[in-house]
Amino acid sequence: GAVVSQHPSWVICKSGTSVKIECRSLDFQATTMFWYRQFPKQSLMLMATSNEGSKATYEQGVEKDKFLINHASLTLSTLTVTSAHPEDSSFYICSARDRMRGHNEQFFGPGTRLTVL
Amino acid sequence: GDSVTQMEGPVTLSEEAFLTINCTYTATGYPSLFWYVQYPGEGLQLLLKATKADDKGSNKGFEATYRKETTSFHLEKGSVQVSDSAVYFCALSHNTDKLIFGTGTRLQVFP
């Protein structure tokens, strides 16, 4: 149980286009989902926290208009990178918290590698 | 603010060697502590956790003890295998949603 999927697993796009990444909790309801960004050989940096049915809370320094997050249901959150540029190339990871488990239990998706040409 | 510091990698070991990956933290109060593992091409997986001082988390032969007095949560394994090669992340969290990660330590185990 507690499986989180991401789609796509990798994507290559041209500069200036928008890319949408989906994060799904497959076998549990996730009231909260989290979006992280991971640069090569570096740690995960939390970008935003997404609560079902409400606006996402962004970390300091993360552009809200650049990284649009929608959490429309208890099993799906999406991250849209708008007008992507090469510096947005990164590994994006989501996680989800199971409402039936403790506060601190997050389950991670396998990540999406975005390459912007 | 809260932070997690891990030893720099990569850590290179021969199979069956003893492993220690150091992790220290700075935090107010009593956070929960975690070790996550990221295998090549995969997402993070929770390896073990401890929620209060002196707790020992263990899984798959790995262990870590929550040491409040030294603010540490070092990861150990008595005999590593090639399949343990991965990146290991130490993390902390209070009773909020936010996980704070260390920079990760790459472990390479050779036969």
Interface residues (C-beta under 8 A of the other chain):
Chain A: V4 Q6 T32 F34 K41 Q42 S43 L44 L46 T49 I93 S95 R97 H103 N104 E105 Q106 F107 F108 G109 P110 G111
Chain B: S32 F34 Y36 E42 G43 L44 Q45 L46 K49 T51 F89 S93 N95 T96 D97 K98 L99 F101 G102 T103 G104 R106
